[in-house]
Amino acid sequence: MAKKLSNSMKILIGIGIFLLIIVLWFVGLYNGLIRSSAEVEESFANIETQYQRRADLIPNLVESVQGAVKFEKETQTEIAALRTRAVAAREALKNAKTQQETLAAMNQIDSAASTFSGLNINVENYPQLKATENFLNLQAQLEGTENRVAVARNRYNDKVKVFNVKIKKIPTVIIANMLGLEKQPFFESQPGTEDVPKVDFG
């Protein structure tokens, strides 16, 4: 009788260990998906941060240019319009409540940066602009921000790739469906803005 009880206990212990392994395995997969989802969100937030910085810099750089020199009326009008667009894009990003609204605001900022790079102003004709420390500092900051935007985009897309693969693989696809996790979109620039905009006054 004692021998049978001992065998029963062994079976129960074995089942208990098996169930514990299953639970730990499930928890590991669950935590991995949650961590991956959080990394995607964090990476997107980092892009937002760099775009916000970029959105703040463009109007400041435009004001610096306007304050340093007197341009032809046509160029002055273009710069004033550009500043209005840049400020509007900055406000749109600040007030965005969904990912779609945020992406739309980012595209507005890309467009403003591309327009700014298209302004053909000859620095040699405006030595006071070339020597303006504020202008040179803002220009350097904007260029540095462009690089950080590119890095943040790439990191986000890397995290999205890992996450999207995870939620499609077995058995994590089962847990992903239970949690309602969906495929995340890659960050794609608008046509014509894939190159890093450069502020060209030369």
Order of alpha helices (4+ residues) and beta strands (2+ residues): alpha-alpha-alpha-alpha-alpha-alpha
